[in-house]
């Protein structure tokens, strides 16, 4: 918290910018589909978070969040899923998170929990990640549906069985996300400048203090 300024969700980036990214993605997919999937009325975009990876049986690497998930949610928690539901009239964002667990949080850090996610991440709904399968099955009961999910680049391989249980058509949203990420906001440009400044200072210091034989 001491690193964050007022209204920032992640360092240097405010919540309203994160929300606007999701809205732009949903509008982009909706516009694309009006031409390429004109018969589809309901879309479900599924963006999985990263998962804990292990050096050995019980020693994990430092967790790194999935970049697209972080870009669209501002959430640093593992084993989470961001869903964007798009239809002809409305669009909404839903986060599926691990529930609060006092014992697990002693080891892995504090969890937001679904009960706090709506306010913190600016989504319309939030649920325990265990309810994701039921949510997808309920969505499929609607007519003319299409799921958007990048199976190849997902760390949560179990999601493929839920999102693509048969030969159903599933599109990848990645190309649209990366098109959005290509154009940087003022906040992102400032972060990039700081990153370059830190790296430059480190390299210059290394050069200044280096000498033959060390």
N, C-alpha and C positions, 0 to 999 in steps of 0.2 A: 504493500500500500504506500510506503514512503517514496516509491518511484513514480507513482501515478499522480497526474494532475487532475483537477476537477473534471468529471464526466468522461475520463479516459477509461476504456475497458482493458486495453493492453497498452503498454508504454508507448506514448506518442500518438495513439489512435483513439478517437472518441467513439462512444457507443453509436451515435447517430450515423457515423461513417460506416460502421459494420452493418447496421440495419439497411442503409442505402445500397450496399453491395448486394445484399440478398434481393432487394426489390428490383435492382437492375438486371440481375440474373434471371429472375422470374419473368420479367418483361421481355428479355431477349429470347428465352425459350418459347414464350407464348407467341411472339412475332414469327419466329422460325416455324413453329408448328402450324400456324395459320396457313402456311403455304405447303409445307412438307407432310403434315399430318392433319389435314383439314377435317377428317372425320373424328379425331380424338377431342374429347371435351374435358377430360380430367387427367392431369399430369402429377406424378409424384417423383420428386428429385431426392435421391438418397446420397448423402455425403458422410462417409464414415470417418471417425477419428483414427488416430494411431493406436497401437497396442504396445504393451510392455514387451520388450525383447530381451533375451537372456544371453549373457556371455557363456555361462555354464548352467548347470541344472538349477541352481538357486541364486545366482548372482546376475542381476539385471543390468543392462546398459542404462545410462542416463536417458530418461524418456524424451523423445522428440515428437512433437505433434505433427500430424498430417498438415501440410502447408495449405491445401485448399480448404480443409475443415476450419483451420485457424482463421484464414482470410474471411470466411463467411460467418463465423460464429464468435470469434474472440475467445473461445473456450480452450483451456489447456488440459482438460481432463481426458484420460484414456478411456477406451471402451464406450464411447459415446457415439451418437448418430444424430446428424442434422437432417431434417426432412423439410422440404418445401412443397406444399400442396397448391397446385394451380388449377383453376377452372375458369369458365367463361366470365364469371362475375367477380370472384374474389381470389386472393392469394394469401397464404399464411405460412409461417415458419414454426416448426415444432422441434424441440430438443428432447432426445431420449438419453438419460443419464443414469449412472449408478446411484442407488439410494444411499442415504446417509448410513454410516457404519462406524461406530466409535472405535472398535478394535482395529479395523482395517485402516482407519485414518491415523492411528498412532504410528503406523509403519509407512504409509504411502502419502500422507498429507490430507488436508481437509478436502472434503467433497462438497460441491454446491448443493446437490440433491435437487430433484424436480421441483420441490416446494419453493426454492429460491431462484430458480433459473429464469422465470418469466421476467422478473424485474431486472436481474443482473445482465442478462444477455439480450433483452429486448425482443424475445420471441412471443408468439401469441399463445402457445401451449407448451407444456413440458410433462413428460411421463417417465416412469422407470424404464430402463432399457429392456427389461424382461417383457414389456408389453408391446415391443416393436412388431413381432410377428402377427399378433392379433390386429394391430393397426393396419398392416399391409393387407391382410386378408379381408378386412372390412372395406378398405379402399377398392379392392378388386371387385366387390359386389356392385360397384357403380358401373354404368354403361360407358363404353368407349374410353378405356383407360390406357395410359402408357407410363411405364416406369423408366426413370433415368438413373443409371448407376454404372460406375466404371469398375467392373469386376477385376480387370487386369491390374489396376493400381491400388486395389483395396487391401489393407492389412487384415481386415476382419473377414477372413475367408468363409466363415459360417454364414455371413449375410447372403452369399450367393444362393444358398439353398432356399432362403426365404424370398429373396427378390426375384430369382429366376428358377422356379421349381420345375419348369417344363420348357418347351420351345417358344415360350411367349416372347414377343418382341421387347427388347430392352435397349434403350439408347444410352450413350455415354454423354454426360454433361461437361466433361473435362475441357473440350475445345472452347466452349462458351465461357467457362470460368477463367481459362488462361487468356482469352481475349480481353476480359475485364482487367485481369491482373497486369496486362501489358502496359496499360496507361496508369501512371502513378498519380496519386493525389498529392496535395501540398504536404500533408502529414507524412506520407511515405517518402517523399523527396527529402524532407528534413531528416528523417531517420537514416536514409542512405548517405546524406552528407555527414552525419555524425559517425556512421560506420566507417566511411572513408577517412575521416579525420583521426579516429582512433587507430586504424590500421597504419596510416601514414606516420603518426607519432611513434608507434611501436617500431616500424621499420627504420625510421631515422635514428631512433635511440640505439637500436641494435647496430647500425652502421657506425655510429659515433663511438660506441664502447667496444667495438670489435678490433682485434689486432691479430697478426699472424701468431699461430701456435696455440690459440685457445679453442 
